[in-house]
Amino acid sequence: MNRFTLFGFIFVSFTAPAQTVISTVQEALTLARRANPELVNARQNRQAQDQQRTATRAALLPQARFFTNFDYNFALPVQLVPAEFLGGKAGEFRSLQFGLPYVLAAGAEVNVPVVNRPARADIGITEQNLRITDNQNLVLQDEISTQTARVYHATLLTRSAIALTQRNLSAADTLTQIAKNRLDKGLIEPLEYNRIRSVQLTTADVLYQNELAYIRNLNQLKLILGLAPSDSLILSEDLATRPIGTPVPATELSAIERPQITLQQARVDLSQRQLNRERLMRWPTLSAYGRYTEQAQRSQINFLNFNQPWYQIGVTGLQFNWPLYTGGLRTSNMTRARLQLKAAEIALAYERNKQQTDNQDIRNTYNQAVQSLDLNRQNYELSSQNVQIALIKYRSGLFAYDQYLNVFNEALTAQNRYLNNLSNVFINQTILQIRNGQ
């Protein structure tokens, strides 16, 4: 192979936009759950928040530190003592200065929690907060999946609408050509030709609008799937060939709780844990500590002179803390925790009713669409045949233009109803599958 050709292939491989081919809605859902930027960012945040476990558990583990202090006492304390203690006369006093101006101290300190029930409760609260984060991510995934299902099918719908509009425009072009020939021969009035031409222009405009809607839906789907606008996305599925399910009875609604309900239940549990922690604040805490320090006092800065003494200070003991009165803060925190728990319980009850209503609406919409789809398809096929028959009759002079226009408008209504119903079937079918964990 010529080296320039090889370099050309390499260049194209690095500069050509990526191409993604999706053949089913399940493939789109899988890609969205893996590559959607919001979900990727949520998973990254979850990993960062996982470090909060270590921070919370640290309160129950021994803490050790090394410290050093350098002090300059620019005003040392002075004490008057009787002079007779120092060999002086009775009744006189002499001043004694305590300490030296320069002090250097270095040491180590260890604190060990022995009893700290609120800190142990904080571990449970942290774990619950992480569970809430996981549930929030599941809610986001559910919303992204639902959005993916809607946009995916909207993209296929607008693509099908483009194909139908192109057929309508072809028929309008044919009709306009027939009318132009008749106008040239003086067989029709200019008014009739203008009306036919107006329908042709309107159909062409609808085609442009459908093409714009398709591009918008496709770009929105790329955004959801984590693709760049320059990437190529090909949807190979044809909705007309996908098998249609059967109506879903009310008794077959999934028993799996929606992540929105699980999230609200987790918030109720968190509020209960926070209330329990406030109650534990009444309990005392006990900790052990130990401290060892070496200290040097100098009248001049010469701490490297080890001929002068250093003094050791060592202490160990227990610290007992029992808060008796906090200025009403503890009572206020308890009241706030109770109110937060009550609000969380109300939100949970509302969310259960909301999700039950939403599930029923999705199921009812799907069942209605399934039951009506066959009728809409038959009506669409009949209307398409009627347009062809009406066009033949108009060309042979058996139909007036108003008669053809009525048939054409009926066909447009049937087309739109069929496409919308087809989209409703598969959108709601996919949403039901998502909510059933499929």
Stockholm file with secondary structure:
# STOCKHOLM 1.0

chainA/1-438         MNRFTLFGFIFVSFTAPAQTVISTVQEALTLARRANPELVNARQNRQAQDQQRTATRAALLPQARFFTNFDYNFALPVQLVPAEFLGGKAGEFRSLQFGLPYVLAAGAEVNVPVVNRPARADIGITEQNLRITDNQNLVLQDEISTQTARVYHATLLTRSAIALTQRNLSAADTLTQIAKNRLDKGLIEPLEYNRIRSVQLTTADVLYQNELAYIRNLNQLKLILGLAPSDSLILSEDLATRPIGTPVPATELSAIERPQITLQQARVDLSQRQLNRERLMRWPTLSAYGRYTEQAQRSQINFLNFNQPWYQIGVTGLQFNWPLYTGGLRTSNMTRARLQLKAAEIALAYERNKQQTDNQDIRNTYNQAVQSLDLNRQNYELSSQNVQIALIKYRSGLFAYDQYLNVFNEALTAQNRYLNNLSNVFINQTILQIRNGQ
#=GR chainA/1-438 SS CCHHHHHHHHHHHHHSCCEEEECSHHHHHHHHHHHCHHHHHHHHHHHHHTTHHHHHHGGGSCEEEEEEEEEECSSCCEEEEEGGGGTCCTTCEEEEECSCSEEEEEEEEEEEEEECHHHHHHHHHHHHHHHHHHHHHHHHHHHHHHHHHHHHHHHHHHHHHHHHHHHHHHHHHHHHHHHHHHHHTTSSCHHHHHHHHHHHHHHHHHHHHHHHHHHHHHHHHHHHTTCCTTSEEEECCCGGGSCCCCCCCGGGSCCSCCHHHHHHHHHHHHHHHHHHHHHHTTSCEEEEEEEEEEEEEESSSCTTCTTSCCEEEEEEEEEEECCCCCTTHHHHHHHHHHHHHHHHHHHHHHHHHHHHHHHHHHHHHHHHHHHHHHHHHHHHHHHHHHHHHHHHHHHHTSSCHHHHHHHHHHHHHHHHHHHHHHHHHHHHHHHHHHHTTC
#=GC SS_cons         CCHHHHHHHHHHHHHSCCEEEECSHHHHHHHHHHHCHHHHHHHHHHHHHTTHHHHHHGGGSCEEEEEEEEEECSSCCEEEEEGGGGTCCTTCEEEEECSCSEEEEEEEEEEEEEECHHHHHHHHHHHHHHHHHHHHHHHHHHHHHHHHHHHHHHHHHHHHHHHHHHHHHHHHHHHHHHHHHHHHTTSSCHHHHHHHHHHHHHHHHHHHHHHHHHHHHHHHHHHHTTCCTTSEEEECCCGGGSCCCCCCCGGGSCCSCCHHHHHHHHHHHHHHHHHHHHHHTTSCEEEEEEEEEEEEEESSSCTTCTTSCCEEEEEEEEEEECCCCCTTHHHHHHHHHHHHHHHHHHHHHHHHHHHHHHHHHHHHHHHHHHHHHHHHHHHHHHHHHHHHHHHHHHHHTSSCHHHHHHHHHHHHHHHHHHHHHHHHHHHHHHHHHHHTTC
//
